[in-house]
């Protein structure tokens, strides 16, 4: 089951807009200092770079993803997660809006 609501957080009200508006997210900070982002990716194929390891949680829609240079695409739909190592790049492609929570760390 995907996360539907996050209580007790501070939300950055200014959105981060990437790839000419194809990815839009808001940062959230928990009381313990943990940071995540909540956003949506519009239909596109994009390449993301990571600093820290990330877990991408799909809360609505679906995507296909692969580590940059890999041949096979993996799928992720609502209620599913995938992990990406730090200091890496991954491709994501969506055909309908993909709503996500990015868990850092």
Helices and strands as residue ranges (DSSP letters): E 9-11, E 16-18, G 19-21, E 23-30, E 35-41, E 44-49, E 54-60, E 62-67, E 74-77, E 81-84, E 89-94, E 98-104
